[in-house]
Amino acid sequence: MFVALICGIIQMKYQDEKEMLEKENQLLNERNELLSISYEDAAYNRKKYCIRVYNFRERSIKLERKRKFENYIKKQIL
């Protein structure tokens, strides 16, 4: 009887751990899917940024963004 009780307790413990791991796995899969979609969107909509130093005397820098439209490249200073 004592052995059956211990076996039942161990089985319940492993069942609880299994359920917890399945839930954690599901959450990680959902997070992975969200990050994959975000990465794909960012890669598709990426914009090129660069920093240029225009005048060394004034010590000013400017941030530029370049976008490509068909065969043309538009430069925008931010």
C-alpha positions in Angstrom: 0.0 0.0 0.0 2.8 2.4 0.9 4.6 1.7 -2.4 1.4 2.4 -4.4 1.0 5.7 -2.5 4.6 6.8 -3.3 4.1 5.8 -7.0 0.9 7.8 -7.2 2.7 10.9 -5.7 5.6 10.6 -8.1 3.2 10.1 -11.0 1.3 13.3 -10.0 4.5 15.2 -9.7 5.7 14.3 -13.2 2.2 15.0 -14.6 2.3 18.5 -13.1 5.8 19.1 -14.5 4.7 17.8 -17.9 1.7 20.2 -18.0 3.9 23.1 -16.9 6.5 22.4 -19.6 3.8 22.1 -22.3 2.4 25.5 -21.3 5.9 27.0 -21.3 6.6 25.4 -24.7 3.4 26.9 -26.1 4.3 30.4 -24.8 7.8 30.1 -26.3 6.3 29.0 -29.7 3.9 32.0 -29.7 6.8 34.4 -28.8 9.0 32.9 -31.5 6.2 33.3 -34.0 5.7 37.0 -33.0 9.4 37.7 -33.2 9.7 36.0 -36.6 6.9 38.1 -38.0 8.4 41.3 -36.5 11.8 40.4 -38.0 10.3 39.7 -41.4 8.4 43.0 -41.3 11.5 44.9 -40.3 13.6 43.3 -43.0 10.9 44.1 -45.6 10.4 47.7 -44.5 14.0 48.5 -43.6 15.4 52.0 -44.2 19.1 52.8 -44.4 20.3 55.3 -42.0 23.8 56.8 -41.8 25.6 59.5 -39.9 27.6 62.1 -41.8 29.9 64.8 -40.5 29.4 67.9 -42.7 31.5 70.6 -41.1 34.4 69.8 -38.8 34.6 73.4 -37.6 31.1 73.5 -36.3 31.3 69.9 -35.0 27.9 69.1 -36.3 26.7 65.8 -37.5 23.5 64.9 -39.3 21.5 61.8 -39.6 20.4 60.8 -43.1 17.9 58.3 -44.3 18.0 56.9 -47.8 15.1 55.4 -49.6 15.0 53.7 -52.9 12.1 54.4 -55.3 12.5 52.3 -58.5 15.8 53.5 -60.0 16.1 56.7 -57.9 17.5 57.2 -54.4 15.9 59.9 -52.2 18.1 61.3 -49.4 16.4 62.9 -46.4 18.2 64.7 -43.7 16.6 64.2 -40.3 
